[in-house]
Amino acid sequence: MKSNLFTSSSRFASLLVCLLLLSFVSNARARWNSDWTIRKKIDIDTSTAGAPIADQIGTTAILIRLHDGNFRFTDAKEDGSDIRFVAADDKTLLTYHIERYDALLNEAFVWVKIPDLKPGAKTSVWLYYGNAGSSATRVDDPKGTYDVNTVLVYHFAENNAPAHDSTTYGNNAQNPGVPVSGALIGPGIRLDGQNTIAIPNSESLTWSEGATLTWSAWIKPIAAQSNAIIFSRRDGASVFVIGADNGVPFVEVSGASGMQRTQGAPPMAPNSWHHVAVTAAGSTITLYIDGQSTATLNAAIPALNSVASLGGDPANEGSGFSGEMDELEISKVVRPIGFIKVAALSQGADKASKLLSFGQDEQASSWFSGGYVGVILRSLTADGWFVICILVVMSAISWVVMVNKARYLAAATKGNAQFFADWKHVAADLSFLGDADARKVITLGGRIDARERQIVKNASVYRIYKIGAEEIRHRLAVEGAAELHILSARSIQAIRASLDGGLVRESQKLNRLMVLLTIAISGGPFLGLLGTVIGVMITFAAIAAQGDVNVNAIAPGIAAALAATVAGLIVAIPALFGYNYLLSRVKDATSDMQVFVDEFVTKIAEYYGGRTNGARDRVGSEMPLELIA
């Protein structure tokens, strides 16, 4: 009955494990591509919980800054060619391009095209990497990252070369600027107030009167300057200028109706980056600073079909702008307010965290190397690993003991059952025990065949039986009563002692190494608790040394410290169940032996204690009952 129950439980456990494995496999296949072993969720949150943006946004290119804190450069290819971005459905690939990827400095700037970004909502994308195979070739697409309405994008990532246009229109600069290696977003340019950068005219940059457009760039003024021109375009009497007067940004338009300039914008603090954007829609020009509308002008863009200049106006000497510039973008449509706000938030180094949040790495190749388990394992200190290693050894030993002991007890139980089935047929006539042929004794008078011998050889009661049989043959030979089949009371008592000794030795075999399970049960949790206490102490000591109380700094250390206690319980709980199960089987086997010893001695007393072939013994009377017990 117990064997059937054990078998049913094993089958149920196996079925459960198979179902879990199938579930894991199906989840793994749900990933976009199993060749990419690591993925990370990135949330773009325009709701009130993140960066609240209620205005329309539309399709936009979001800047993703990668660094040591959110990206494992050692697991990606050296050039970042295995990076992929997938939509929230985990199926649709998103267009992107890498502005800069430096595996040595662990820094990367990647622009990802987000189709129709919604205001007041959270949009998620998946970042995949970790594919060292040949299938991970570089597929980034600068021209595909921007829509057809974007006519010029300068990242200024070139080194002493003219700025390259990342859009499909190819509006490259005519001459290089002075490069700056550490601008707002990777490299940028420095404008010295003397030299300008020329942008040749093209069909896509030709502006008709009243044209719609959006102009934006990141500006870092060095100091307050009078009427410093950042961007200018002049065609005869028609002029369009973006500049800063003593730090106050302005837009100036000259045309048939004269010169007009925006008023009232707040000044830009020197030596700090500011996002400047200008939109023109019919007869209204709007100036935005850091994503906020600061000034409007009731004027239209004049017709312009000429070279544009960055950093000054060639026709107006001494008006050059001194400072740095990064990320110039020009569109031939009016971008929504939400679009401008997203650009100011996502591209600003100190504001991007409000809009963008990075999840934990999820690793497909190993369950332990990704997700929460990966965070815990990476946060474990040396003392935690030491305790867990000891617990792993204890767990391995306890499992070996339980498995071997269960097999030993199963074989003993099966052998005992087979022996008792044969014994009940010969217990009434034990004459074969005195036979000179030892094979008859071993086979219970020929009752046990070769197949059954393989089974009963593992039976503890069979080994006790052989001890008793050997003692009977020896006593009969010594007393010279083999033919009469008579043993004295003292001989039967001695046989009983030998059987009891065999019972004790068999009990010792059954209980052998069970103490290791009790050590695992009692010692595992205490070792785990020791590791947890030490880990918590180290975590708080590190926090005290840094002087910064941060949940993100505390949580991984505490979680890793608690892992030691979990490991201790993982060792103790299976050992506890296994010990109690095995102990019940040992008690059953011990009871079988005790019952057999009592029955065997009783049968010996009946057969050899004074009766032979139904007649009373000549020498003495029946065996006293106290000697049988």
C-alpha positions in Angstrom: 0.0 0.0 0.0 2.8 2.4 1.0 4.8 1.4 -2.1 1.8 2.2 -4.3 1.3 5.6 -2.5 5.0 6.4 -3.0 4.8 5.5 -6.7 1.7 7.6 -7.2 3.3 10.6 -5.5 6.4 10.2 -7.6 4.3 10.1 -10.8 2.4 13.2 -9.7 5.6 15.1 -8.9 7.1 14.1 -12.3 3.9 15.3 -14.0 4.0 18.6 -12.2 7.7 19.2 -13.1 6.9 18.4 -16.7 4.1 20.9 -16.7 6.3 23.6 -15.2 9.0 22.9 -17.8 6.5 23.1 -20.6 5.2 26.4 -19.2 8.8 27.7 -19.0 9.5 26.7 -22.5 6.3 28.3 -23.8 7.2 31.5 -22.0 10.7 31.4 -23.5 9.3 31.0 -27.0 7.0 34.0 -26.4 10.1 36.2 -26.6 10.7 38.0 -29.9 13.8 35.9 -30.7 15.5 33.2 -28.6 18.9 34.0 -30.1 18.9 37.2 -28.1 19.5 36.1 -24.5 18.9 39.3 -22.6 16.0 41.7 -22.8 15.0 44.8 -20.8 11.7 46.7 -20.6 11.8 50.4 -21.1 8.8 52.5 -20.1 8.0 55.9 -21.6 5.6 57.3 -19.1 3.7 60.5 -20.1 1.0 60.0 -17.4 0.9 61.8 -14.1 3.0 59.1 -12.5 5.9 60.0 -14.8 6.4 63.1 -16.9 2.8 64.5 -17.3 2.2 65.4 -20.9 -1.4 66.0 -21.9 -0.8 67.4 -25.4 -0.6 65.5 -28.6 2.8 64.0 -29.3 2.7 61.8 -32.5 5.6 59.8 -33.9 8.9 60.8 -32.4 12.5 59.7 -32.0 13.3 59.0 -28.3 16.9 59.1 -27.0 17.9 56.1 -25.0 21.0 56.7 -22.9 22.8 53.5 -22.0 25.4 53.3 -19.2 26.6 50.9 -16.5 23.5 51.5 -14.4 21.0 50.2 -17.0 23.0 48.2 -19.5 25.5 45.3 -19.3 28.1 46.3 -21.9 30.1 43.1 -21.3 27.2 40.9 -22.5 26.7 42.9 -25.7 28.9 43.0 -28.8 31.7 45.5 -28.8 30.0 47.7 -31.5 26.5 47.3 -30.2 25.4 45.5 -33.4 23.3 43.0 -31.4 21.0 45.7 -30.0 17.4 45.5 -31.1 14.3 47.4 -30.0 10.9 45.7 -30.1 7.4 47.2 -29.5 5.3 46.3 -26.4 3.7 43.4 -28.3 7.2 41.7 -28.3 6.8 41.1 -32.0 7.2 44.4 -34.0 10.7 45.6 -34.6 11.3 49.3 -34.1 13.6 51.4 -36.2 16.6 52.9 -34.4 20.1 54.2 -34.9 23.2 54.5 -32.7 24.7 57.9 -32.5 27.6 56.8 -30.2 28.5 53.4 -28.7 31.7 53.2 -26.6 32.2 49.7 -24.9 35.3 51.0 -23.3 33.7 53.9 -21.4 30.4 52.0 -21.1 28.3 54.7 -22.8 25.9 54.7 -25.7 23.3 57.0 -27.2 20.6 55.4 -29.3 17.6 57.0 -31.0 14.5 54.9 -31.3 11.5 55.7 -33.4 8.3 55.4 -31.4 5.2 55.4 -33.7 2.4 57.6 -32.4 3.5 58.1 -28.8 0.3 58.7 -26.7 0.0 61.5 -24.1 -1.1 60.6 -20.6 -0.2 57.0 -20.9 2.7 54.5 -20.5 4.3 53.1 -23.6 6.7 50.2 -23.3 9.4 48.9 -25.6 11.8 46.0 -25.2 15.5 46.4 -25.6 17.2 43.1 -26.7 20.9 42.3 -26.7 23.3 39.5 -25.8 23.6 37.7 -29.2 27.2 36.8 -30.0 26.2 34.9 -33.1 26.6 35.9 -36.8 22.8 36.6 -37.0 23.4 39.8 -34.9 24.6 42.2 -37.6 24.2 46.0 -37.4 20.8 47.0 -38.7 20.4 50.5 -37.3 18.8 52.9 -39.8 19.3 56.6 -39.2 17.2 57.7 -42.2 14.4 55.4 -41.2 14.3 56.7 -37.6 12.8 60.1 -38.7 9.6 60.7 -40.6 9.4 62.3 -44.0 8.6 65.7 -42.5 12.0 65.9 -40.8 14.3 67.5 -43.3 17.5 68.0 -41.2 19.0 66.3 -38.2 22.6 67.1 -37.0 24.0 65.0 -34.1 27.4 66.7 -34.5 29.1 63.3 -33.9 31.6 63.9 -36.7 35.2 64.7 -35.7 36.5 67.7 -37.5 34.2 67.0 -40.4 31.0 68.8 -41.7 27.9 67.8 -39.8 26.1 64.9 -41.5 22.3 64.9 -42.0 20.7 61.8 -40.6 17.5 62.2 -42.6 16.8 61.0 -46.1 17.3 64.5 -47.5 21.0 64.6 -47.1 21.2 68.3 -46.1 24.8 68.1 -44.9 26.7 71.1 -43.6 29.2 72.9 -45.9 32.0 73.3 -43.4 33.0 71.7 -40.0 32.6 73.2 -36.6 34.9 73.0 -33.6 34.1 69.6 -32.0 33.3 69.1 -28.3 33.7 65.5 -27.0 31.5 65.9 -24.0 28.4 67.9 -25.0 24.9 67.2 -23.8 24.5 64.0 -26.0 27.9 62.6 -26.8 29.9 64.9 -29.1 28.7 68.5 -30.0 30.2 71.7 -31.5 31.6 74.9 -30.0 30.6 78.2 -31.6 33.3 80.9 -31.0 31.3 84.0 -32.1 33.6 84.5 -35.1 33.1 81.6 -37.5 29.9 80.2 -38.8 28.7 76.9 -40.2 27.0 77.1 -43.5 24.0 74.9 -44.4 23.5 74.9 -48.2 20.0 75.5 -49.6 18.1 72.6 -51.0 14.6 71.9 -52.3 13.6 70.5 -48.9 15.0 73.6 -47.1 13.3 76.1 -49.3 10.7 78.2 -47.4 7.8 79.8 -49.1 6.1 82.8 -47.5 4.0 81.7 -44.5 5.7 78.3 -44.5 5.2 75.9 -41.6 8.3 74.6 -39.9 9.8 73.5 -36.6 13.3 74.4 -35.6 15.0 73.0 -32.4 18.4 72.6 -30.9 20.2 72.4 -27.6 22.1 75.5 -26.7 24.7 76.2 -24.0 25.6 80.0 -23.8 29.0 80.7 -22.3 28.1 84.2 -21.1 25.5 86.9 -21.7 26.0 88.5 -25.1 24.2 91.4 -26.8 22.2 90.2 -29.8 24.1 87.0 -30.3 22.8 85.1 -33.4 22.4 81.3 -33.1 20.8 80.6 -36.4 20.2 83.0 -39.4 18.9 82.9 -42.9 19.0 86.0 -45.1 17.7 86.4 -48.7 17.8 90.1 -49.6 15.4 91.9 -47.3 13.9 88.7 -46.0 15.6 87.6 -42.8 14.9 84.9 -40.2 17.0 84.9 -37.0 17.1 83.0 -33.8 19.3 84.4 -31.1 19.8 85.6 -27.5 20.1 89.1 -26.3 22.0 89.1 -22.9 20.7 85.6 -22.4 17.1 86.3 -23.4 16.2 84.1 -26.4 14.3 85.7 -29.3 13.1 85.1 -32.8 13.4 87.9 -35.3 11.7 88.1 -38.7 12.2 90.8 -41.4 10.0 91.0 -44.5 7.7 93.3 -46.4 6.1 94.5 -43.2 9.4 95.3 -41.5 11.3 93.8 -38.7 9.6 92.0 -35.8 11.1 90.4 -32.7 9.6 88.3 -29.9 9.5 89.8 -26.4 9.2 88.6 -22.8 11.0 85.3 -22.9 12.9 84.5 -19.7 16.7 84.6 -19.9 18.8 81.4 -20.2 21.3 80.8 -17.5 24.9 80.8 -18.8 26.9 77.5 -18.8 23.8 75.3 -18.7 22.0 73.5 -21.5 18.6 74.7 -22.7 16.3 73.2 -25.3 15.3 76.0 -27.8 12.5 75.3 -30.3 10.6 77.6 -32.7 7.4 76.7 -34.6 5.9 78.7 -37.5 2.3 78.2 -38.5 0.9 80.7 -40.9 1.1 84.1 -39.3 2.1 82.8 -35.8 5.6 82.1 -34.6 6.1 80.5 -31.2 9.3 80.3 -29.1 9.7 77.4 -26.7 12.4 77.1 -24.0 12.9 73.8 -22.3 9.6 72.5 -23.6 7.5 75.5 -22.4 6.0 78.2 -24.7 7.6 81.6 -23.7 6.9 84.0 -26.5 4.8 84.4 -29.7 5.1 86.6 -32.7 2.3 87.6 -35.0 4.3 87.3 -38.2 4.8 84.8 -41.0 8.0 83.2 -42.3 9.3 85.2 -45.3 10.2 83.4 -48.5 13.8 82.2 -48.1 15.8 80.3 -50.7 19.3 80.8 -49.4 22.2 79.4 -47.3 21.5 79.2 -43.6 24.2 79.8 -41.0 24.8 78.5 -37.5 26.6 80.7 -34.9 26.1 84.0 -36.6 25.1 86.1 -39.6 27.8 86.6 -42.2 26.1 89.9 -43.2 26.2 91.2 -39.6 29.7 91.1 -38.2 30.2 90.9 -34.4 26.8 89.2 -34.0 28.2 85.7 -33.5 27.1 83.4 -30.7 29.6 82.0 -28.2 28.7 78.7 -26.7 28.0 75.1 -27.5 25.3 73.4 -29.6 24.0 69.9 -30.0 21.1 68.1 -31.7 19.9 70.5 -34.4 16.6 69.4 -36.0 14.5 71.1 -38.6 11.0 69.9 -39.8 8.7 71.2 -42.5 5.7 70.9 -40.3 4.5 72.3 -37.0 5.3 69.8 -34.4 2.7 69.4 -31.6 3.4 70.9 -28.2 3.7 67.4 -26.7 6.4 66.5 -29.3 8.5 69.4 -28.2 8.0 68.6 -24.5 9.0 65.0 -25.0 12.2 66.1 -26.8 13.1 68.5 -24.0 12.5 65.8 -21.4 14.0 62.7 -23.0 17.1 64.4 -24.4 17.9 66.3 -21.2 20.3 64.3 -19.0 18.8 65.5 -15.7 15.1 65.2 -16.8 15.0 61.9 -18.8 14.5 59.8 -15.6 11.0 61.4 -15.2 10.0 60.2 -18.7 12.0 57.0 -19.1 12.4 54.1 -16.7 14.4 50.9 -17.2 13.4 47.5 -15.9 15.6 44.7 -14.8 17.4 42.5 -17.3 15.6 39.3 -18.2 17.9 36.5 -19.2 16.6 33.6 -21.3 19.7 31.4 -21.3 19.6 30.8 -17.5 16.7 31.3 -15.1 19.2 32.1 -12.4 21.1 34.8 -14.3 18.1 37.1 -15.1 15.2 38.7 -13.4 14.9 39.0 -9.6 17.0 35.9 -9.0 19.8 37.4 -11.1 19.7 40.6 -8.9 19.8 38.6 -5.7 22.8 36.4 -6.9 24.7 39.5 -8.1 24.1 41.2 -4.7 25.4 38.3 -2.6 28.5 39.0 -0.6 31.4 36.6 0.0 30.1 35.5 3.4 26.7 34.8 1.8 28.2 32.7 -0.9 30.3 30.8 1.7 27.2 29.9 3.8 25.2 29.0 0.7 28.0 26.7 -0.5 28.0 24.9 2.8 24.2 24.5 2.6 24.5 23.2 -1.0 26.9 20.5 0.3 24.5 19.7 3.1 21.6 19.5 0.7 23.6 17.2 -1.7 24.5 14.9 1.2 21.0 14.7 2.6 19.5 14.0 -0.8 22.1 11.2 -1.4 21.2 9.7 2.0 17.5 9.9 1.4 17.7 8.4 -2.1 20.0 5.6 -1.1 18.1 4.9 2.1 14.8 4.8 0.3 16.2 2.3 -2.2 17.7 0.2 0.5 14.4 0.1 2.5 12.3 -0.6 -0.6 14.5 -3.6 -1.4 14.4 -4.7 2.2 10.6 -4.4 2.4 10.2 -6.3 -0.8 12.6 -9.0 0.4 10.8 -9.3 3.8 7.5 -9.7 2.1 8.8 -12.5 -0.2 10.5 -14.2 2.8 7.4 -14.2 4.9 5.4 -15.6 2.0 7.8 -18.6 1.8 8.2 -18.9 5.6 4.6 -19.5 6.3 4.7 -22.7 4.2 7.6 -24.2 6.2 7.2 -22.7 9.7 5.2 -25.9 10.8 8.1 -28.2 10.0 11.6 -27.0 10.7 13.3 -30.4 10.2 15.3 -29.0 7.3 17.2 -26.8 9.7 19.2 -29.7 11.0 19.9 -31.1 7.6 23.6 -31.6 6.7 23.0 -30.0 3.2 23.4 -26.2 3.7 21.5 -25.5 0.5 18.3 -26.8 2.0 18.7 -24.4 5.0 19.4 -21.4 2.7 16.5 -22.2 0.4 14.0 -23.0 3.3 14.0 -26.7 2.4 13.9 -26.0 -1.4 11.0 -23.5 -1.1 13.1 -20.5 -2.5 14.1 -20.7 -6.1 16.8 -18.7 -7.9 14.6 -15.8 -8.7 13.3 -15.4 -5.2 16.8 -15.7 -3.8 17.7 -12.5 -5.6 14.8 -10.8 -3.8 15.1 -12.3 -0.3 18.9 -11.7 -0.1 18.0 -8.0 0.6 15.6 -9.0 3.4 16.7 -8.2 6.9 14.6 -11.0 8.3 16.3 -13.5 6.0 19.7 -12.5 7.3 18.4 -13.0 10.9 16.9 -16.4 9.8 20.3 -17.5 8.5 21.9 -16.5 11.9 19.3 -18.6 13.7 19.7 -21.6 11.3 23.4 -21.6 11.6 23.1 -21.5 15.4 20.7 -24.5 15.4 23.0 -26.6 13.2 25.9 -25.7 15.5 24.0 -26.5 18.7 22.7 -29.8 17.3 26.2 -30.8 16.3 27.7 -29.8 19.7 25.0 -31.6 21.7 25.0 -34.6 19.5 21.2 -34.5 19.1 20.9 -33.9 15.4 19.0 -37.1 14.8 16.7 -36.5 17.8 16.1 -32.9 16.9 16.4 -31.9 20.6 17.9 -28.7 21.9 18.3 -27.8 25.6 16.7 -24.8 27.1 20.1 -23.2 27.4 20.8 -23.7 23.7 17.5 -22.1 22.7 18.2 -19.2 25.0 21.6 -18.8 23.3 20.0 -18.9 19.9 17.6 -16.2 21.1 20.5 -14.1 22.1 22.1 -14.5 18.7 18.9 -13.5 17.0 18.6 -10.5 19.2 22.2 -9.5 18.3 21.4 -9.9 14.6 18.3 -7.7 15.1 20.3 -5.0 16.7 22.9 -5.0 13.8 20.2 -5.0 11.2 18.5 -2.0 13.0 21.9 -0.2 12.9 22.1 -0.8 9.2 18.6 0.6 8.7 19.3 3.7 10.8 22.8 4.2 9.4 23.5 7.9 8.2 20.0 9.0 9.4 21.8 11.4 11.7 23.0 13.4 8.7 19.3 14.2 8.0 18.8 15.4 11.5 21.8 17.6 11.1 20.4 19.1 7.9 17.0 19.6 9.6 18.4 21.4 12.6 21.6 22.9 11.3 20.4 24.2 7.8 18.1 27.0 9.1 20.6 28.1 11.7 23.4 28.4 9.1 21.0 30.3 6.8 20.1 32.6 9.6 23.8 33.2 10.3 24.3 34.2 6.7 21.3 36.5 6.7 22.4 38.3 9.9 25.9 38.8 8.6 24.6 40.0 5.2 22.2 42.5 6.8 25.1 43.8 9.0 27.3 44.3 5.9 24.5 46.1 4.0 23.8 48.6 6.8 27.5 49.1 7.4 27.9 50.0 3.7 25.0 52.4 3.8 26.5 54.0 6.9 29.8 54.4 5.1 28.2 56.0 2.1 25.9 58.2 4.1 23.1 57.8 1.7 19.8 56.1 2.6 18.4 54.8 -0.7 15.9 52.0 -1.1 17.5 51.0 -4.4 20.8 50.5 -2.4 19.3 48.7 0.5 16.8 46.4 -1.2 19.3 44.2 -3.2 21.6 43.7 -0.2 18.7 42.7 2.1 17.2 40.4 -0.6 20.6 38.8 -1.0 21.0 38.4 2.7 17.6 36.7 3.0 18.7 34.3 0.3 20.9 32.5 2.9 17.8 31.8 5.1 15.9 30.6 2.1 18.8 28.3 1.2 18.7 26.9 4.8 15.0 26.2 4.6 15.4 24.6 1.2 17.9 22.2 2.8 15.9 21.6 5.9 12.3 21.1 4.6 13.0 18.2 2.1 15.3 16.6 4.8 12.4 16.9 7.4 9.9 15.2 5.1 12.4 12.6 4.0 13.5 11.8 7.5 10.0 11.3 8.8 9.0 9.1 5.8 12.2 7.0 6.1 11.8 6.7 9.9 8.3 5.2 9.4 9.8 2.7 7.0 12.6 1.9 9.4 10.1 1.3 12.2 8.1 -1.0 9.9 11.2 -3.0 9.0 12.3 -3.2 12.7 8.8 -4.4 13.7 9.0 -7.1 11.0 12.3 -8.3 12.5 11.0 -8.3 16.0 7.9 -10.3 15.0 10.0 -12.8 13.2 12.5 -13.3 16.0 9.6 -14.0 18.4 7.9 -16.3 16.0 11.2 -18.1 15.1 12.1 -18.7 18.7 8.6 -20.0 19.4 8.8 -22.4 16.5 12.2 -23.6 17.6 10.9 -24.2 21.1 8.0 -26.1 19.7 10.0 -28.3 17.4 13.3 -28.7 19.1 12.4 -28.0 22.7 11.4 -31.6 23.8 9.0 -33.0 21.2 10.0 -35.0 18.2 7.6 -36.5 15.6 4.8 -35.9 18.0 6.3 -37.8 21.0 7.5 -36.4 24.3 11.2 -36.0 24.7 12.9 -38.7 26.9 15.2 -36.3 28.4 13.1 -33.5 29.6 9.8 -31.8 29.6 8.5 -28.9 27.4 10.3 -25.6 27.2 9.3 -23.2 29.9 7.3 -20.3 28.6 9.7 -17.7 30.1 12.5 -19.0 28.0 10.4 -18.7 24.8 9.6 -15.0 25.5 
